[in-house]
Amino acid sequence: MKIKRSIIIIITILFFTIVWFVQNSNQRDIPILKSTNLSLYDVIVIMNNSAFGYSSIQAYTLFYTVPFIIFLNHFFLPENLINIIRGADRERLYLRRLTKIMIVALIFSFIHSGINLLFTSIFFDYSLLKEMNFIPTCLFNTLGLFLFYTSVGLMYELIKDISNSVGISFFLTILLISGLFFFEKLIMNQTWGPLKDLVIYNKMLEKKWTVTDLLYTYFRQFLIVGFFYLIGSFVYKRKDFIQ
C-alpha cells in the first residue's frame, strides 16, 4: 500500500508540474514581457489569476476534479463491507471516512500549492515574492483548496452511497461541479457562489482582500463541508449495504 501511495503522489506531482509549465510558458517569456511593458509583479498576478491558468476557478473545477477523485479512490484501501455491516456505530465509521477524505484533500492541495511555490521561487526573485506576501498567500490558498476538495470528496461519497456505483458517482460529481462552474459563470456572474471563494491568490496578491475577507471565505466553505457531512452521514447510517 505504501508503494501504491508513493506512486499516486509521484504521478500527481508530475501532473501538476506539467500543467504549471504548460499554463505559464508564455508568462515567463522575457521578450513578451518587454513588448507588453508588464512588470514581474504583474506577471505573477496574471499567473495566479482566477479566470484561467494553473490556479484558476476553471482549473480547480473542470481540470483538477478528475485527478482528485482518482487520488481519493486509490490512496486508501476500499472500505471493508463486513466491518460496515457489523459496525454498531456507523457515525464513527463515517467520521473515519471523513478523516480519509480530509487527508487526501490536504495532500492534494499541498501538492498543487507546493508546485506553484517551488517553480515560482525558481523563476522569480525571492525579494519580490516576499514583497507580495506570496508564501503566506500560498498557504491561505492551500487551506481554501483543502476545504473545497473536502466538500467534493464528501459529495462524491454521498452520490456513491445513493447510487451504489463508483462510475455513476464519478461522472455525476464531475457533472455537478462542472455545471456549477458554468452556472456561476453565466447566470450568477454578479452574485456570490460557492466557487467564487476559490479566488484567494488573485484577491490577496492584488491586495483586494483582508484577513476578515479570508475568514468569511473559510467560514462559508466550512459550512458547505458541514452541509455535505450532515447529509452524507444521514444517508450512510441508514444505507443498506447488503445488495
Wavefront OBJ file of the C-alpha trace (Angstrom):
o trace
v 0.000 0.000 0.000
v 2.895 2.365 0.765
v 4.283 1.764 -2.719
v 0.886 2.438 -4.278
v 0.515 5.684 -2.337
v 4.010 6.770 -3.312
v 3.246 6.110 -6.979
v -0.018 8.088 -6.778
v 1.736 11.023 -5.120
v 4.556 10.981 -7.704
v 2.047 10.872 -10.574
v 0.131 13.782 -9.047
v 3.337 15.796 -8.645
v 4.257 15.121 -12.280
v 0.731 16.068 -13.379
v 0.805 19.433 -11.605
v 4.370 20.076 -12.790
v 3.391 19.571 -16.427
v 0.262 21.701 -16.023
v 2.266 24.502 -14.349
v 4.800 24.702 -17.189
v 2.166 24.449 -19.907
v -0.014 27.141 -18.341
v 2.829 29.535 -17.529
v 5.125 29.127 -20.539
v 4.097 32.421 -22.141
v 4.176 34.452 -18.921
v 7.823 33.515 -18.325
v 8.879 34.668 -21.804
v 11.015 37.789 -21.230
v 10.627 39.211 -24.798
v 6.861 39.098 -24.396
v 7.155 40.904 -21.061
v 9.227 43.638 -22.641
v 6.837 44.079 -25.565
v 3.803 44.395 -23.293
v 5.509 46.512 -20.613
v 4.462 44.134 -17.849
v 6.353 44.161 -14.582
v 7.345 40.911 -12.880
v 4.803 41.780 -10.189
v 2.076 41.869 -12.863
v 3.272 38.590 -14.319
v 2.956 36.757 -11.008
v -0.555 38.153 -10.558
v -1.500 37.025 -14.078
v -0.022 33.581 -13.478
v -2.274 33.222 -10.443
v -5.416 34.864 -11.750
v -8.834 33.319 -11.144
v -10.060 33.345 -14.762
v -7.603 30.990 -16.451
v -4.366 29.129 -15.807
v -2.862 26.934 -13.125
v -4.686 28.488 -10.149
v -7.980 29.474 -11.759
v -11.515 28.507 -10.784
v -11.784 26.777 -14.147
v -8.740 24.637 -13.396
v -9.906 23.761 -9.882
v -13.331 22.641 -11.091
v -13.048 21.404 -14.691
v -9.482 20.040 -14.744
v -8.483 19.035 -11.213
v -11.684 17.354 -10.019
v -10.939 14.219 -12.048
v -7.399 13.644 -10.692
v -8.621 14.450 -7.186
v -11.313 11.752 -7.294
v -8.827 9.269 -8.753
v -6.411 10.221 -5.966
v -9.191 9.720 -3.400
v -10.166 6.314 -4.787
v -6.644 4.901 -4.725
v -4.907 6.470 -1.744
v -6.694 4.281 0.826
v -7.932 0.713 0.718
v -11.659 0.305 -0.060
v -13.962 0.182 2.953
v -14.419 -3.308 4.357
v -18.074 -4.185 3.769
v -18.126 -6.696 6.613
v -16.909 -4.091 9.096
v -19.593 -1.669 7.924
v -22.399 -4.212 8.161
v -21.301 -5.406 11.595
v -20.407 -1.958 12.825
v -22.643 -0.821 15.660
v -21.532 2.783 15.424
v -21.790 3.976 11.859
v -21.225 7.561 12.944
v -17.718 6.569 13.986
v -17.200 4.778 10.677
v -18.366 7.845 8.785
v -16.001 10.034 10.796
v -13.225 7.691 9.718
v -14.306 8.202 6.112
v -14.307 11.976 6.636
v -10.780 11.776 8.051
v -9.584 9.912 4.952
v -11.198 12.476 2.647
v -9.605 15.317 4.590
v -6.166 13.681 4.450
v -6.433 13.208 0.684
v -7.760 16.750 0.169
v -4.899 18.174 2.248
v -2.198 16.224 0.408
v -3.703 17.082 -2.982
v -3.937 20.785 -2.094
v -0.397 20.867 -0.699
v 0.996 19.274 -3.860
v -0.795 21.856 -6.011
v 0.419 24.783 -3.913
v 3.881 23.299 -3.416
v 4.470 23.000 -7.154
v 3.335 26.580 -7.653
v 5.541 27.885 -4.860
v 8.575 25.843 -5.940
v 8.667 26.914 -9.575
v 7.608 30.489 -8.894
v 10.519 30.716 -6.448
v 12.884 29.340 -9.096
v 11.878 31.772 -11.843
v 11.303 34.894 -9.729
v 13.400 36.694 -7.170
v 12.673 35.905 -3.534
v 12.614 39.577 -2.563
v 9.722 40.157 -4.973
v 7.813 37.178 -3.605
v 8.404 38.437 -0.084
v 7.143 41.889 -1.035
v 3.970 40.320 -2.473
v 3.476 38.043 0.552
v 3.432 35.179 -1.929
v 4.339 32.412 0.528
v 1.583 33.281 3.063
v -0.865 33.599 0.167
v 0.092 30.077 -0.969
v -0.732 28.784 2.499
v -4.032 30.690 2.595
v -4.967 29.255 -0.790
v -3.995 25.750 0.308
v -6.492 25.957 3.164
v -9.187 27.173 0.778
v -8.479 24.306 -1.620
v -8.464 21.846 1.258
v -11.990 22.876 2.266
v -13.203 22.844 -1.345
v -11.866 19.382 -2.159
v -13.104 18.036 1.167
v -16.624 19.048 0.109
v -16.035 17.494 -3.334
v -14.938 14.246 -1.674
v -17.986 14.218 0.587
v -20.238 14.869 -2.417
v -18.603 12.008 -4.315
v -19.052 9.567 -1.413
v -22.664 10.701 -0.890
v -23.569 10.012 -4.522
v -21.741 6.680 -4.331
v -23.785 5.672 -1.278
v -27.021 6.618 -3.032
v -26.221 5.095 -6.433
v -24.154 2.104 -5.230
v -21.871 2.776 -8.187
v -18.372 4.217 -8.340
v -18.775 5.015 -12.032
v -22.061 6.867 -11.637
v -20.717 8.813 -8.671
v -17.532 9.695 -10.582
v -19.368 11.152 -13.575
v -22.169 12.783 -11.587
v -19.704 14.544 -9.298
v -17.751 15.876 -12.279
v -21.014 16.872 -13.974
v -22.318 18.703 -10.901
v -19.067 20.585 -10.252
v -18.726 21.488 -13.933
v -22.378 22.505 -14.110
v -21.956 24.722 -11.053
v -18.937 26.376 -12.673
v -20.848 27.265 -15.849
v -23.963 28.255 -13.878
v -21.977 30.705 -11.758
v -20.088 32.000 -14.773
v -23.133 32.548 -16.989
v -26.050 33.093 -14.579
v -24.536 34.230 -11.275
v -21.779 36.380 -12.707
v -22.508 39.316 -10.392
v -23.545 37.417 -7.263
v -21.771 35.137 -4.815
v -21.496 31.428 -5.487
v -19.517 28.677 -3.705
v -16.839 28.554 -6.396
v -16.212 32.280 -6.185
v -14.383 31.630 -2.920
v -11.586 29.990 -4.954
v -10.006 33.352 -5.784
v -7.641 33.680 -2.832
v -4.479 34.015 -4.932
v -5.974 36.717 -7.099
v -7.537 38.755 -4.292
v -4.619 38.532 -1.882
v -1.868 39.243 -4.428
v -3.793 42.281 -5.672
v -4.383 43.282 -2.038
v -8.146 43.406 -2.525
v -8.871 41.138 0.451
v -8.076 41.499 4.133
v -7.833 38.828 6.817
v -11.535 39.407 7.506
v -12.410 38.522 3.897
v -10.357 35.346 4.220
v -12.140 34.338 7.408
v -15.527 34.872 5.761
v -14.382 32.711 2.861
v -13.201 29.913 5.117
v -16.399 30.122 7.150
v -18.589 29.770 4.042
v -16.540 26.816 2.804
v -16.659 25.233 6.248
v -20.471 25.496 6.194
v -20.536 23.732 2.808
v -18.346 20.941 4.210
v -20.674 20.721 7.217
v -23.718 20.525 4.942
v -22.323 17.604 2.938
v -21.149 15.928 6.128
v -24.630 16.027 7.693
v -26.388 14.794 4.542
v -23.745 12.162 3.889
v -23.814 10.930 7.478
v -27.605 10.672 7.397
v -27.534 8.585 4.199
v -24.583 6.453 5.337
v -26.146 5.500 8.688
v -29.382 4.390 7.000
v -27.856 2.721 3.964
v -28.457 -0.982 3.410
v -25.059 -2.317 2.340
v -26.404 -5.806 1.668
v -27.224 -5.859 -2.059
l 1 2 3 4 5 6 7 8 9 10 11 12 13 14 15 16 17 18 19 20 21 22 23 24 25 26 27 28 29 30 31 32 33 34 35 36 37 38 39 40 41 42 43 44 45 46 47 48 49 50 51 52 53 54 55 56 57 58 59 60 61 62 63 64 65 66 67 68 69 70 71 72 73 74 75 76 77 78 79 80 81 82 83 84 85 86 87 88 89 90 91 92 93 94 95 96 97 98 99 100 101 102 103 104 105 106 107 108 109 110 111 112 113 114 115 116 117 118 119 120 121 122 123 124 125 126 127 128 129 130 131 132 133 134 135 136 137 138 139 140 141 142 143 144 145 146 147 148 149 150 151 152 153 154 155 156 157 158 159 160 161 162 163 164 165 166 167 168 169 170 171 172 173 174 175 176 177 178 179 180 181 182 183 184 185 186 187 188 189 190 191 192 193 194 195 196 197 198 199 200 201 202 203 204 205 206 207 208 209 210 211 212 213 214 215 216 217 218 219 220 221 222 223 224 225 226 227 228 229 230 231 232 233 234 235 236 237 238 239 240 241 242 243
